[in-house]
Amino acid sequence: MNKQENRISSENYFHVLPQNLNCAQAVLKGFQNEFQISETEIEEYRAWGGGRAEGGVCGALFAAERLLRQANKSGIREEFLAVTKDTGCLEIKKGKFPCLDCVRLADELVEMRLK
C-alpha cells in the first residue's frame, strides 16, 4: 500500500462520465493508487453497487471494508451505521441518506483508518 499525497476523494468518481462508476467502484477508484487496484478489478465491482453486494449491504461500505481487510485494519461498519442508521442499501435510501454521502463517508472513514 502506497500513501499518495493529494489523493482524489472517491466521491469525485461517483456517477461521473465517462466511466459512470457506482458506489463500490468509486470507493475503489478513490484508493486505486494506494492499493494498486487495476481498472479491471474496478470494473468487476460494477456488480456490487446499487444494493447488489452480499446481503444487500451498501456498495460503498462493501468496498471500503474490502480495502481495510486488505490493509489489515479494523472495519468501519459501526461508524458507518452510526451516521447512516443502516448498512443495507435500500434501507439507507429509504432513510433519505444519499448515495453520494455514503461514498463520501466510506472514503473518509477508510482514510482515517489508513493514517
C-alpha positions in Angstrom: 0.0 0.0 0.0 1.4 3.4 -1.0 0.4 6.6 0.6 -0.4 9.3 -2.0 -0.4 13.0 -1.4 -3.3 14.9 -3.0 -5.4 11.8 -3.4 -8.7 12.4 -5.2 -11.6 11.6 -3.0 -13.9 8.7 -4.0 -16.9 11.0 -4.3 -15.3 12.7 -7.3 -15.7 9.4 -9.3 -19.3 8.5 -8.4 -21.6 8.6 -11.4 -19.1 10.9 -13.3 -18.9 10.4 -17.1 -17.3 8.7 -19.0 -16.9 5.9 -16.5 -20.1 6.4 -14.6 -18.8 4.4 -11.6 -21.2 3.1 -9.0 -20.7 3.5 -5.2 -18.5 0.4 -4.8 -16.4 1.2 -7.8 -16.0 4.9 -6.8 -14.6 3.8 -3.4 -12.0 1.5 -5.0 -11.1 4.2 -7.6 -10.5 6.7 -4.8 -7.9 4.4 -3.3 -6.6 2.9 -6.6 -3.1 4.1 -6.3 -2.7 3.3 -2.6 -3.8 -0.3 -3.1 -2.6 -0.9 -6.7 -6.1 -1.7 -7.9 -6.4 -2.4 -11.6 -9.1 -0.9 -13.9 -10.3 -4.5 -14.5 -10.9 -5.0 -10.8 -12.7 -1.7 -10.5 -14.9 -2.8 -13.5 -15.7 -6.1 -11.7 -17.1 -4.1 -8.8 -19.9 -2.8 -11.1 -21.7 -6.0 -9.9 -21.7 -4.8 -6.3 -23.3 -1.3 -6.5 -26.9 -0.4 -6.1 -27.7 -2.8 -3.3 -26.3 -5.9 -5.0 -23.5 -6.5 -2.6 -23.8 -9.5 -0.2 -26.8 -9.2 2.0 -27.9 -6.0 0.2 -25.2 -4.0 2.0 -24.3 -0.6 0.8 -21.7 -0.9 -2.0 -19.6 1.9 -0.7 -19.4 0.1 2.7 -18.8 -3.2 1.0 -15.8 -1.8 -1.0 -14.4 0.1 2.0 -14.5 -3.0 4.2 -12.6 -4.9 1.5 -9.9 -2.3 1.3 -9.5 -2.3 5.1 -9.3 -6.1 5.3 -6.5 -5.9 2.6 -4.7 -3.3 4.8 -5.2 -5.4 8.0 -7.2 -2.5 9.5 -10.3 -2.7 11.6 -13.6 -2.2 9.7 -15.8 0.9 9.6 -19.3 -0.8 9.9 -20.2 0.6 13.3 -19.2 4.2 12.4 -20.9 4.0 9.1 -24.0 2.6 10.8 -24.0 5.4 13.4 -24.2 8.0 10.6 -26.5 6.3 8.0 -28.7 4.5 10.5 -28.4 1.2 8.5 -26.0 -0.8 6.4 -28.4 -2.0 3.8 -28.6 0.0 0.6 -32.4 0.0 0.3 -32.8 0.9 3.9 -30.3 3.7 3.7 -32.1 5.1 0.6 -35.5 4.9 2.4 -33.9 6.9 5.2 -33.1 9.6 2.7 -29.4 9.3 3.1 -28.0 10.0 -0.4 -25.6 7.5 -2.2 -23.1 10.2 -2.8 -23.0 10.8 1.0 -22.4 7.1 1.6 -19.4 7.2 -0.8 -18.0 10.3 0.9 -18.5 8.8 4.4 -16.9 5.5 3.4 -13.9 7.3 1.8 -13.4 9.5 4.9 -13.6 6.5 7.3 -11.1 4.5 5.2 -8.8 7.5 5.0 -8.9 7.8 8.8 -8.1 4.1 9.3 -5.1 4.4 7.0 -3.4 7.3 8.8 
